Amino acid sequence: MRDPTSSIWLKITLRTALERDCVQAYGDAMVLKNILKERMDHHLGHSR
């Protein structure tokens, strides 16, 4: 990832994920996506 606007956290996380089993890394990424989406929805007042 060479995008200069990407956070250090994202670059480190991606580098770490690429060293893992791709199926497990993908599964963990989906869990993280869901958690962050719920947090964002709550923050923006979009409750389900």
C-alpha positions in Angstrom: 0.0 0.0 0.0 1.7 3.1 -1.2 -1.2 5.6 -0.7 0.4 8.4 1.4 -3.1 9.3 2.9 -3.5 5.8 4.4 -3.0 5.6 8.1 -0.1 3.9 9.7 -2.6 1.6 11.5 -4.1 0.5 8.2 -0.6 -0.1 6.7 0.5 -2.2 9.6 -2.7 -4.1 9.8 -2.6 -4.9 6.1 1.0 -6.0 6.3 0.2 -8.3 9.2 -3.0 -9.7 7.5 -1.0 -10.5 4.3 1.3 -12.8 6.4 -1.7 -14.8 7.8 -3.9 -17.5 6.3 -6.0 -15.6 3.8 -9.3 -17.3 4.8 -8.8 -16.4 8.5 -7.6 -12.9 7.7 -10.7 -12.3 5.5 -13.0 -13.6 8.3 -11.4 -11.4 10.8 -11.7 -8.4 8.4 -15.4 -9.1 8.0 -15.9 -9.2 11.8 -14.0 -5.9 12.1 -16.0 -4.3 9.3 -19.3 -5.3 11.0 -18.1 -3.9 14.4 -17.0 -0.7 12.9 -20.2 -0.3 10.9 -22.3 -0.8 14.0 -20.2 1.8 15.8 -20.5 4.3 13.0 -24.3 3.7 12.7 -24.7 4.2 16.4 -22.6 7.4 16.2 -24.6 8.8 13.3 -27.9 7.8 14.9 -28.8 5.0 12.4 -30.2 2.4 14.7 -31.7 -0.8 13.3 
